[in-house]
Amino acid sequence: MSNPSAVLPTADGSVQTTCAYCGVGCGIRISGDQLEGDASHPANLGALCIKGSTLLDTMAYPHRLLYPRLNGKHVGWDGALDEIASRFSQIIAESGPEAIGFYVSGQLMTEDYYVANKLMKGYIGAANIDTNSRLCMSSAVMAHVRAFGEDVVPACYADLELCNLLVLVGANTAWTHPVVFRRIQQARARNPQMKLVVIDPRKTMTAEQADLHLPLQPGTDVWLFHGLCRYLLQSGAVDRAYVDAHVDGFPELAALLDDPEYDESAIARRCGLSEVDLRAFFRWFAAEPKTVTLFCQGVNQSNQGTDKANSIINAHLLTGRVGKPGASPFSMTGQPNAMGGREVGGLATQLTAHMGFNDTDCQRVQDFWQSPTIARQPGLKAVDLFEAVRQKKIRALWVIATNPAISLPDSARVREALANCEFLIVSEMTARTDTAQFAHLLLPAAGWGERGGTVTNSERCISRQRPFTQAPGEARPDWWALAEVGKRMGFAEGFNYHGLNDILREFAALTAHENQGARQLDLGAIAQLDDAQLDSWQPTRWPLVAQDEAHIAGARRVLGTERLFAEGRFSTPNGKARLIAAAPLLPVLDADPVDSERAGWLLNTGRIRDQWHTMTRTGHLVRLMENEPYPKVSVNHHTLLASGLELGQLVWLGSKRDQVLARLERDDGLADNEAFMPMHWSDSFTARGGVNRLVAPVVDPVSGQPQFKQTRVQVQPFIAQWHGVWIGQHEPNLQGLGRDPGWWSRRPVDGGECRLLADADCSAEQLWQGLAVQGHWIRLPLKGQGWLAVALNQGRISGILLCGASPWQVNVGLLAGLLAVPLAAASLATTVEQALAGDSRIVCSCFRVSERQIVEAIEQQGIHERAGLQALLKCGTNCGTCVVELDKLVAKHRPQ
């Protein structure tokens, strides 16, 4: 069987492609074994963050799934696909199409997404296909639909540079979208009058760089923006001519805002803000026509995320600041093709091409597809979808390119659902994800660099991901597997695609079918392009316009559109936008805390800079694990003192749902009794570190997006009998570990892996006794710190274990250098002594610059400003996310 993904080099031998990570959608150019940012791409103009820069390294993927596995046994693709088609057909005959479910991902190409959506909604005949974009962007989707009549982002990245006031709400952009934030930093340097306001309960690296940080009480965003809208009304900043001509809902919103609870003093109290800061924000917003408000997960991941987004959009509609240069609301997507998934109808609540489940749209799509059936109502959203699996209402589930066992809230219940599923198919690159462990059928998927297709970024820009290498073994692209299942189910006429371009042209034609300007999503110009034109496609924003090239007979080019709605015509039936008058709600904190006598901490979850989602694609790289090598929960200094716990201590965090283990760290950017824990840690990298075990499945009633940002937790110390560090060529075989509550956290090192260890059950001496019977260990005492054990294999060091009463601060890279080296007492002693002097954390991941290097440059080489550090060490010169830390280190260590 030939691989449907072909390698497509350009004329100069390089390959233009797109980054596989966040919604910025950066362009990349590959030349042999060299990767660089594509200077011609409008999203990044050549810049890349650390994750994008290491994409080639991620392709050396451990434990790659190379062939289909049915119940653990190797089967061919024909057997695997026949099994899916047979089981689906049987279940549909017995229980109806609603007993089948798909759960897909913003990692997919638009073509993959389209085929999955077509198969499920147009041929199986149910809408139970949802995507992990439900977890990050669905509240923004519904806010756009309510306000504009269509899920449309009216702005482009250039607006972030053209505005004079940029408001970031619930977005740590410096870490989550570093390349966009670098553009913001550069724009501020060019325009000193530009102001940056950051609205976030945490003082993040983004907030550190703001002219004004508003650390609002978690969950009070609607109150804040209602207060802003009231101020706009009372100060005369509302553009009444624009509102009268282009906006509905003004009387209802004005009546709601007439309530005194939305005056400045009341809002300041409700949001926990100073009145001085609040008034400054209100004045700046009212006075500056060129204002962009960029919002992200802190807004969306809420029990009222849709209303929060609409309250932001309200302020822009009242002032006529929509779709104009430097003036717009701007929802930033999380994943590389979250927008493409929304376009094809990947969400259970949408039909394809921005159409809904009304009779007209359903008939229009069915006629276009010429399909035997069509879903006539929305399907189950992600949380409800997995609950239906748990209750066995959905009997067969196909999970593609995502890891719901870790990423969904109440993940223990999700695992119960996966374990209960009658027939679980997982399409993945590895069999070692948390979700893949439950699969009956594993399908080997082609990954980044091995498959092709299109993606749409946050500014509606369609780019190509192009393959530049063959997929290993029997790995195949997802669209191909989906189409083959469709054929085997008897739907060959709907899935006879000869390649990606056939799929893209069909989808593009559907967006234009009976559109007549009703929907902004119109890609009809693509349907007219041949394979050569599509293969050479350059990044272009939709809506698309085809223009004839007079000087080239028969040739056409496609032009894009930077902004939408500037003229005040929206996608609603009457062409007017809608103001939404929503009453604010407090977060839902999942009933009583574990210990009703203590209030506990309010836990926020989110991302760290150098990792992607559940780390299945990034966690195996040494470079990306250096900055944040283990799961931690952070609180501020006062909360730490009040807890009676110690910095660096292992603690149990518990909610009504479950418990997790993490190290306690300090972050004074948090408010009192608030905590933050990253969401990346899966069972492959730590024991009980997945924070979504704690999160309740509370969802926004409009969008179905879960409330990840507010969970009440209790904290208790983890009382360990010993702490250890293992560095070896393989996983440790340590007697006494592995029983709950034994703890470990894994990180890669050159030539092997490192594990941080702790055990509350087995004593250190019992541990050694278990090792001693294996016969290839020697033990050496460490002065006042415990002991060191060395594992030998034919006289060479295969593993090193440090064991003591306290957590270790050790340079693991030095110890890793001893692996596979013949045992020599002198060099071992010297290296261990140096390693025990402590590790220095990486500040700049792009150039692997440690804090120690920076401090030495300041103290010993007399460099007393950031520019000098950048010139000497290059830190802070690429993505710019570390510049705040550089400034802090300069201020702390330079002579006063």
N, C-alpha and C positions, 0 to 999 in steps of 0.2 A: 504494500500500500504506500503510495507516495505521500510526502508531507504536503498538505495544502498551503503551507506558508513558504513562499519563495523569498530568497535573498534579493533585495532590490537596491543595488548601489547606484549612485548618481554618476554623472559624466566624469567627475574628477576622482572617482573611486571612493568618496566618502558617502555616508548615509545620514540624511537629515531625519531626525525622529523627535520624539517628545518624551519628557520626563514621566516616570510612572507613579509619581507620588502625589503631591497636593494639587489643589485646584488652580494654582497659578498657571500651570500648563507650559512650563519652560521648554524652549526648543533646545535640542542637543544635536551635535554633529559628531559622528563616529568615523574615525580614520584608523583602520587597523586596530591596534590595542590602545588607541588614544581617544579620550572623550573630552569634549569641551562644550561650553555653552555656545548656542547658535546666535551670533550677533545680529542676524537678519530677522530673528523671531520677535514679533512685537511684544510678547509677554515679558521676556527677560533681557533682551538686547545683549545676550552673551553671558549674563551672570548666572551662577548656579549656587545653591546652598550645599552643605556638606552631604546631605542624602543624595542629591542629584549627582554630585561629583563622584560618588562611590558606586554608581549603578553598575559599572562593569565588574567591580569586585563582587557585587552581590550575585553575579551569575555563576560563581563557583559555589553552587548551592549544595549543602550537605543533605544526605538522605533523600535524593531526588526520586520521585515516583516516575518510573520509566515504562510501566505497562499496566493495563487494567487489572484490577484484583477483585474477584468476587468471593466474598467470605474468606478472604485471605489467600486465595489461590490465583495464580496467574491464568488469565483468560485472554483470548484475542479480542480485538475491537468488535468483530462481527458478533461474537458471543455476548459481549457486554451490551452492545446496542440492541441486540435481539431481546436480551433479558429485560431491558428497560421498556421497550415497546410492548412486550408481552405482559409485563406486570402492570404497566399503565392501562393497557386495554382491558385487562381483567378487572382491575379496581374500578375503572369507569363503568364497566358493565354492571358490576355488583353494587357500587355505592354512588355512582354519578361523578361528574367532573370535579365537583367541589372537594372530593377526597384526594385530589392531587395538589401539591404545592411546589412552587419554586422560590428559592431565596437567593438573590443574585447580588451584584456588587458594583460599586463605582470604579472598580479596577478593570471592568470589562470594556472592550471596544464598543462603540455605538452599534456596529454590525452584530456583535454577539448579543447585545441587549435587545436589538430589534428582532432577531430570530427567536429568542426566548419568549419575548412578549407576544409575537405572532403565534407561536406554537401554543402557548398557554391560553391566550384570550380568544384567538381566532379559530383554533382547531380542536384543542381539548375542550374549550368553551367555558372556562371559568376564569376569574380574575385573581386567583390566589397566587399571584406572583408579586413579591415585594423585594426591596433592595435595602442593603445596609445604609443607603442614603436616607432612608427613613429615620435613622438615628442621628443624622447631622443636619439635613437641609429641608426636611419636609414642612417644618413650620414656616420657613421663608417661602416655600412653594405656595402654600395656602394663603399666606399674606399677600403675595403677588396676585394670585387669582382673585382674592376678595377686592383688592384695591384697583388693579389694572385690568381685570377680566381675563388675564392670561399670565402664566408663569414666565415673566420676562424681567431680566436685570437690565435697566435702562442705561447703565453707565458703562464706562470702559476704564482701563487702568490709567490712561492719560489724565482722567479727571482727578485722580489722586495727586497729580502734579500741578494741575491747573487751579485747584481750589485755594482759597485763602484761609479757610477753616476746615480742618479735617477732624471729624468726631469718630472715634473708634469705640464701639460698644460691645462688651463681652468678647473681646478679641485680643489675644496676646500675639499680635501679628509678627512681632520680631522673632518669635519662635515657631509659630505654626505656618507662616507664609513669609519666610525670610527674604526672598527675592523682591516681593512687593514692598516689604518694609524698607529694604535698601533703597528702592526708588523713592519712597517717602522721605528717607533721610537725605537723599541727594536733592530732592525738591526743596526741602527746608533750608538746605545750605545755599541754594540759588535764590530763595525768596525768604529773607529774614522776617518778613511781615506775616508769613504763614504761621497759623496757630494750630497746635495739636491738643485736642481734648481726649482723654481716655477715661471711659466709664467702665469700671471693673471693681468688684469687691477686693481683689488682690492688687497690690502694687507690683505688677509684673515687670519684666525687662522692657516691655513696651511702655507701661505707665511711668517708668523711671525717666523716660525721655520726653514726657508730655509737658506742655506749658501749664496744663491744669489736669489733675487727676481727681476724679470724683469716685471715692470708694463707697459706693452705695450699698445699702443693706441688701443682701442677696434676695432676689425675687421681686424687687420694687421698681423694676424698669417702667412698667406701665404708668405708675404714679408719676415718675420723673418726667416722662414725655407728655403726659397729660398736663402736668404743671407747665412744661415748656409751651404747649399749645395755648394754654390759658394766658400765659404771658404774651404770646404773639398776638392774641386777640385784644388784650387790654392795652398793649403798647402801640397798636396801629401797624404792626409789621405784617399782617395778613394781606396778601395780594387779592383784594376783593374782586377785581375784574377777572383775574384768572379763575378764581373759585366759582364765580357766577357762570362763567362760560364753559368750564371744563370739569367741574367737580360736583358730585352729589353727596348728600349726607351732612351738609354744613349745619342745618338747624339742630339736628340730633346731637352732633358733637358739641356745639355751642351750649346747648341745654345741659348736657352732662357736665361740662367744664364750669358752669355757673356755680357749682357747689363749692363752698368755702374750703372743703378738704383739699382742693387743688391750688390754693394760694401758696405763695412762696414759703411762708413760715411752716405751714402744715406739711408741705412736700419735704422740706428740709428735715423736719422731725421724722416723718415716715421713712425717708430714705437714709437717715443717719448721716446727713451732710451738713456742713456749715452753710448758713445763709449767705455769707459773703461769696463762697465758691459757687454756690448754686446761682446766685444772681449774675456772677461773672459769665457763666456758661450761657444763661438765658440772654444776656445782653449781646454777647458775641454772636450767637446764632441769629438773633433778630436783626443785627446790623450788617451781616455779611451775606451778600447775594450768592457768592461763590462758596457754597458749603456742601461738602460730601459727608454723609454718615455711613460708615462701613460697619456692618454688624456680622457676627458669626455665632459660634456655638454657645457662648454665654447667654445669648438671646434665645436661640432656637431650642436648646435642651432644657425645657421648662414645662411645667404643667400649664403655662399660659404663653408658650412661645409664639404662637400665631398672633395673639393680641399684642405682644411686645413688639413684634416686627411691624404690625399695622400702626402702632402708636408712633413709631419712628417715621414711617411713610406719611402719616397724617401731617407731621410738622413740615415735611417737604411739599406736600400738596397744598397746604395752607399758604405757603410762600411761593408757590410756582416753581420750585427748584427740582424739577424732574427732567432728566434727559438733556440737560443743557451743559455746555462745557464747564467743568468744575463745579457742577451743582446737581446732586442726585442722591437718592438712597442707594446703597450698594451692598447686596448680600454676597458674602464671600463663601464659595463652596469649599468643602473639605477634601474631596477626592479628585483624582485626575479627570474622571469622566462622570462625576455626579450630574453635571449639566446634560451630557449626552443621554444619560439614563432617563432624565426627566423629559427629554425631547421625544424619546421613543415610547414613553408610557411605562417605564420600568416600575413605577410605584403602583401598588394595588388600587389606588384611588383614581388613576388616570387611564384613559385609553391612549392610543398612540398619537403622535403629532399634535400634542396640546388639545386633544379632543376629550370629551367626557362621556358619561354613560347615558346621555339622553338618547331618545329613540332615533333622532336624525343622525347624530354622530355614529351611533352603533351601526345603523344601516349603511351609512357612507363608507365606513371602514370595511364592513363585511362585503359590500359590493366590490370595493377595490381589491380586497384579498381573494374574492370569489371563494370564500371559505364556507365550510358546511354549517358552521355555527358561529356565534359571537357571544362573549360575556356581556350581559345586559345590566350588571350592577357591580359596584366596587367589590374587590376582594378583601381578604383579611390583612390588616397592617401587621408589621413585624411581630410585635408583642403578642397580639391575638393569634397570629399565624402559628407561633410555636406553642401557644396554649392549646390550640386545636390539635396540634400534633400530639401533645401530651395526653389529651383526652381521646386520642385515636379517631378523631373526626377526619383528620387528614391522615391517610394511610401511607402515602408515598411522598417523599420530599426530596427535591434535587437542590443541593447547595452548591453554588458556583463562586469560587474566588473570594470567599469570606469565611470568618471564623466565629460564628454566633455563640459557640460555647463559652467564649471569653467576652465578646463585645456587647452582647445584650444584657439588660438589667436582670437581676435575680438569676444569675447564671447557673446556680445549682438547680433551679427549676427547669431551665433550658436544657441542661444536661439530662435531666429526668425525661424531658420530652424526646430528646434524641435517642436515648436508650429505649424508649417505648415505641419508636417509629417502626412500623412494619417493614418498610423498604426505604432505606436512606442511601441516596447517591451523593457522593462528594467529588467534585471536579477540583483538583488541586495539583500543586507542584511537588508536594511532599505528603507522606502518609503520617507525619508526626505532628500535625496540628491537633489542637484539643478537639475540634469537631470531627476530624478524619478518624479519630479513634473509635467513633461510633458507627462508621459507615459499613453497610453491607457491600456496596460496590464503590470502588475508588477508580476514578478516571484520571489518567495523567494529562495535565494541561500544559500547553505551551506557555512560556512566560515572556516577560519583557525581552525584546531583542530577538525573539523567536517567532513572533506573530505580528500581523499587521492589522491596520484598521484606523478609524478616526476617533478622536476625542474632542470634547468641547470644554473649554475652561470657563472660569468665572466671568469673563467679559464676553462670552458667547463666541469665542474664537475657535473655529474648527481647524484642528491640525491633524497630521498623520503621524501615527506611530508606525515606523517601518522596521521590518525584520532585517537583521544583518548577520544572523547565524542560523544554522539549522537546529530545530528542536531535537533533544537527545531521545534515544530509544523510540518509543511509540507515542510520545507526547503529541497532542493535536490541539489546535485552537478550539475554543468553546463553540463558536458558531457552527463549525463543521459537525461536532458531536450532536448538537441540537437539531440541525437539519437532517442528519442521518436518522435520528429517532423519529422525526416527523415522517420521513419516507417509510420507515418500517411500520408506522402506525396506519399506513394507508393514505398518507397525504402527500404523495410524491409531487403532485402538480403544484403544490405551494412551496416546495423546498428544493427545487432543482436548480440550485445555484452553482455556477461554475467558478465562483470566486468572490472575494470581498466586494469588488466593484459592482457586481450584480445586486448585492444586498443594498449597498449604499444608494445606487440609482433608484431602486424600488422604494426605499424609505423616502428619498428626496422627492420622488414623484407623488408619494402619498401626502407629504406636507403641503404640496400645491394643489392636490385634488379637491375640487369644489371649494377652494379657499376664498378666492375673490377678495383678498385683503381682510378677511374676518380675523385671521390669526397672523400675528407677526412672524411666527415660525414658518418660513417659506424657503425651502431649499430647492425649489423646482429647477433652478439653473443647473444644479449638479446632475440632474437626470439627463441633461442634454450632452454631457461630457463623455468622451470615449475613454478607453482604458489608459491610453498614454497621457491624456490630460489629467485623469484622476491620480495616476501614479506620480505625476509631477506636481500635485496639488501643493500650494503654499498657504500658510495660515491666513484665514479669512473669517471675519465676524458675520454672523447672520443677523438680519435677513439678507439674502443674496439677490443680486441683480445680474442677469446675463446681458452682456453687450457684444454686438458683432464687431469684429476687427475688420475694418474695411480693406486694409492693405494685405490681409491674409485670407484668401478665399475659403469660406466655410469655417474658419476658426472662430472660437468664441472665448471670451474671458469672463470671469466671475468677479464682481465687485462686492465688497462687504459694506456694512453699515456700522458706524461707530456708536451712535446713540439712538435711543428710541423715545418716543412720546414728547419730543421737544415742542411739537406744534400743538400739543394738548389733545390729541385724538388717541383714545385708548381702545382696548379690545373688548369693551363691554357692548351690549346691544345698542345703547344710545351714544356710545363713544365717549362717555364721561367716566372719570375715575371716581372711586368711592372712598369717603372718609368712614372709618369704623369707630363707633362709639362703644368701646368695651369697658365694662366695669373691672377694675383691678382685683386680682386674687393673690392671696399669700401662697407660698409653696406648700405642698402636701407632704408632711414628714412621716408618713407611713405609721400612723397610730403611735403607741407609747414607745419610748426608748426602752432598751434592754433593762436598765436599772432606773425605775421611776423616781428614785430619790435623788438622782443626779441628772443634770441637764445634758451632759456630754458635750461633744463637739459637733459643729455643723460641717460636714465633709463635702468638699468640692472635688470633682475629678476632671482630668484634662490630659494634655499632652506634654511631653518633654521635647527638647529641641531636635535630638539626633535620631530618634526612633520613629518607626512607622507602624501604627495600629498595634497588632498583637505580636510584632517583632518576627513573624515568620520569614520576612524578607530582609530584615536588617540586623537581627539579633546575633547572627553568626559572624559579623564583622568586628574585629578587635577595635578598629578605629571608632566605630559608632557606639561602642559600649563604654568607652573610656570616661566620658563625662558623667554618666549616670549609670553605675555598674550594678546597682541592686535596687529593689523596691523600697521606697521610703515614704513616710507620711510627714508632712511639714506643718509646724505650728509656730507662732511667734514666741518671743522670749517670755512674755508674761504668762502665756498659756502653759509653756514648758515648766516654769517655776511652780505654777499653781497645781500642776499635775503630780508633782513630787517625783517625776521620772527624770532620767538623765539623757543628755544628748548622745545619740548613737546607740541607745538601748533598743533591743527588739521588743515590740509591743504587739498585743492582740488588739485589733479593732473589731468591734462587734456591733451589728445592727439586729433588728428583728429577724433578718433573713439569714445571716451567716456570720462567719468570722474570717479575718485575714491577718497575715503577719507582715510587719514591715519595720524598718529601722526608723527611729524618731529623729527628725532633723529640724533645724531652725530656719524659719523664713519670716523675717520681720515685716514683709510686705502683706502679711495676713492680719486680719482683725482678731481681737481676743476671742477665744473659744471657737475659732474657725480653723479648719485643717484643709490641706490639699494633698491628693495622692494621684499619681499618674495612672492611666488606664491600660498601659501596654503589657503588663506582666502576665504571661500565660504559664501554664503548667510545664511547658518546656524549659522555662527559665527560672522558676522559683516554686517553692512549696507554699501553696495557699497565699499567693501574692496578688491574685486577680481581684481588683477592687470592685468589679461589678457583681461579685458575690453579695455585696452589702446593699446594692442599690435596688430600691423597690420598683416594680413595673408601673409606676405612676406615669401617665401619658397626657399630653395635650389633647383635649377632647375634639379639637378640630383636625389636627394634623396626625395624631397618633404618635408623635415624637416623644421619647421618654425624657423624664426629668433626671438627668444625670448629675445636675449641679448642686443639689441639696439633699443630703442624707444625714440623719441624726445617728451618731455612733458613740459608743462607750470605749474607753481605753483601759487596758490592764497590762501589766508587765508580763513578758514571757520570761520565766525563771529558768535560765539555762544552767545545766551543771558544767558545761564547757562550751567554748567557742573555738572554731577551727577554720583554717584556710587550707584547702586542697588544691594543688597544682599538679596536673598529670597529663599523660598522653591519652587518657581514656577516662570514662566515668569512674568515680571511686567505688571500690567494693569494701565498704566499711561496716563491720559488724556493729549492730546497735542503732544504725540510722534507718530512716525510712518509716518508722512508726510515728504516728501522730502523737505528740506534737513536734517531732523532729523537723528541723528547718534547714533549707539550703537555698542558695541563689547561685545561678550559673552564669559565667561570662566566658567568652572565648579568649584564649591567649595564643601567641604564636607557638605552633607545635602541639597544641592541646587545649585544655580548658581549666578554668579556675572555678572552685566552688567555695562560697562562704557557708559555714556550717554552724549549727548549734543544736543542742539536744537537752531536753528537760527530763528525760527518762533514764538514759544510759550515762553512767559516770565516765570520766576520762580514763580511769584505770580499767574499767570494763571494756572501753573502746580499744585500749592497747592490748588487752588480753585477747580480744577477738582478732586483732591484726597479727599478733605474735604467732598464733597457730598456723597462719598462712605460710610462714617460714621464709619469706623474702623481704622482710622489713628489718631495719635497725632503728634504734631510738637513741637520741642524744638530748641531754638536758639543756634548757635555756635559762640563763640566770634570772630568777624571779619571775619568769614569764610562762612557765610550763615546759613543754618539750617539743622536739622536732623528730618526726619519723620519716625515713627515706625508704621508698620501695625500689628494689633493684630488679633488673631483667638482664641476665648475662653480664653482670658487672656494671651496667649502665643505669642511670637514674631514670626511672619511669614515672615516679610520683613523689611528691613532697607534701607532708601534712604537718601543719603547725597546730598545736593544741594548748589551750590555756583557759584561764578563768574569765577573761575579758575579751571583747571584740578586738580584732587585730586591725592595725593600720599598717599595711605592708605594701611594698612595691612589688606587685605580682609579676611585672615584666622582667625584673631582675631574676626572680626565682624561675620563671619560665625558661630563661636562658640556660638553666642547668639540665633541662630535659634532654634525654638521649646522650648525655655526656658521661664518660666514665667517672666513677666515684673517686674523688680526691679530697681528703679531709681539709687541706688548707684552703683550696678554692671554695669548697662548700661553706666553711666557716666565714670566710671573707664576704661571700655573696649574701649569706643569711644576715650578717651584721649590717651590711649596706641596705638590704631589703627592709630590715626592722627599723631603720632610721625613718621610715614612713614614705608614703606615696604622695605625690603632688597631683592634684586633680587637673584635668585638661580644661583650660578656659576657652581656647580657640580650637575647635575641632577641625576647621578647614585646613589649618597648618600644624595641628598637633602641638600647640604651644601650651606649656603647663604654667600653673601659678608660680611655681618655683623659678622658672626661667624669667618670668615677667618681674618678679620681686628682685631677682639678682640684677636684672638690667637697670632697675630703678635705683637700687641701693649701691651696687658696685660699679656700674658704668655711668652713673649720673644722668640717666634719662628721666626727665621729670615732666613729660607731657605725652599725651597719647600719640601724637604724630611721630615722635621719636621711637616709640615701641613699634608702631606700624612699619617704620622704615627698617628697623633692625630685625624684627622677628616676623613681620608680615601679618601679625594677628590683627583682626578687625578690618582687613582690607578686602575681604571677599564678600561674604553675606552680611557682615556688620552686626550680627546678633550679640557679639561679645563686647561691643564698645562701651557699654555701661559698666561692665565689670572691669575693663581696662581703666576707665576713669576713677573708679573706686579704689583700685589698687594703687594708682598713681597718688591719689589724695592720701591714702593711708601710709604709704612707705617713703614718699619723698621727704627730704629734710624740710622742716618747718622754718 
